[in-house]
Amino acid sequence: MDHSKLGSNSLVILCSHTSTTAETVEAAKFAREKGALTISLTNEEGAPLAQASDVYPKYEWNEGKAHAFTTNYSILYQLVFGVLKVVENNENAILVESGLEQLQNIYEKAASQYHHKAVEFGQQYGNEKIIYTMASGANYGVAYSFAICILMELQWIHSHAIHAGKYFHGPFEIDDEETPFIILLGLDETRPLEERALSFSKRYGKRLIVIDEKDFDFTGVADEVKGYFGPLVLNYVLRKYAEQLAESRNHPLTTRRYMWKVEY
Amino acid sequence: MDHSKLGSNSLVILCSHTSTTAETVEAAKFAREKGALTISLTNEEGAPLAQASDVYPKYEWNEGKAHAFTTNYSILYQLVFGVLKVVENNENAILVESGLEQLQNIYEKAASQYHHKAVEFGQQYGNEKIIYTMASGANYGVAYSFAICILMELQWIHSHAIHAGKYFHGPFEIDDEETPFIILLGLDETRPLEERALSFSKRYGKRLIVIDEKDFDFTGVADEVKGYFGPLVLNYVLRKYAEQLAESRNHPLTTRRYMWKVEY
């Protein structure tokens, strides 16, 4: 691997829920040896990753019931905007922080707003063998983690997060009246890519699950930083979809066949 | 989009076979307006992309029958190593060029070596609804384009190119005795990731198609640059697999339902 730019001017941010992921601990040690400042987010302050890092802010989780302001995404956002404030005098840091204080309210409103749709999703798609996700920009990560961590890992449903900008490079040929696509629309400058892909999908596909961040209630978040909050809320709403899917399929989200069970 | 670093010190390399892809033509114009040097590889020198670019080397294709030295990958490699030679006095440029002169021979030997395996692949996997691909490093692009352009676009088979380094982040839970995985092994420093994923797949999966670049005959290519030739040969071999799959499914590689047929 090429780490030629990693050194005493580097900041390395890592994360491991249990603070025990071997590769992450190794990465922290490696970065620290190179002189980088290592910050590791974890739910277990006393464990190996924390010991291998310079700073190790603890985030809350409590089985998903912790207050949003204290959770991993919130801490990561505070960290990133704190760095941007120092490095480039970014003025959004304070807006992001006050927005994060409203995040729990926003989550709860969105969960309530999408409850019926989540239940419907679980009922309608419980028997699928494959479900694609599609997004771009800030939401691509949300689409990707839903595809690999929720659908593939937790539900054993085949999936692939299609980048909306790459949909027309080939994947759109798979789109038909039977194949389900979860299509995410965000608020950033790549939205036109998502809209173009959605518009095509609507012409030839019939089984589209569309979630549009424009429909979320972001009260309490300044317009300047709303775009950053979209993926967080989307992720929260999609977790509700996942829970309903798991229930409808009688395949709890805690089910694993390999992870933490066998060696790998 | 953020193009803050695009300017008169930039080199932008583009490619469009027909030289007509609207987005690529737009990108060339945009980059040129910013002062960048634009080089566009194309099979049609007279068409829009060439007109919008500073330099437009023509590559040969001839329905896949052109001599390898004159094709797009070869020209791209010559271009990239030429730039590296100027920028950092990279000494591999000459080794790459003489290796490329042997590429056609290498392709033909590999095609012959893998002919029976390609036929077998077509016969055994012709009825699949989903086939995953997996690789890392220099081969990830090969796995990706086989997934989205061959399987999804040309064969309407569901797919997803799993990065071997991300396999254990979730996708491995989908691995079972029924699900086919095409697993690629390369020669670069990420090979241990591919080997680890393959080793796990062998324990729990039963339908693995493994292609290892170590088995290719690279006679005529210097050791120092062999790693760069792996993905080219792999791509060539996989095209043979694709042809056999198409034949076995009676679904020619020229079949499209949307691309070039409807507006998008």
Interface residues (C-beta under 8 A of the other chain):
Chain A: M1 K129 I130 A147 I148 C149 M152 E153 L154 W156 H158 S159 H160 K166 F168 H169 G170 P171 F172 E173 I174 D175 T179 E189 R196 F200 R203 Y204 R256 R257 Y258 M259 V262 Y264
Chain B: M1 K129 I130 A147 I148 C149 M152 E153 L154 W156 H158 S159 H160 K166 F168 H169 G170 P171 F172 E173 I174 D175 T179 E189 T190 R196 F200 R203 Y204 R256 R257 Y258 M259 V262 Y264
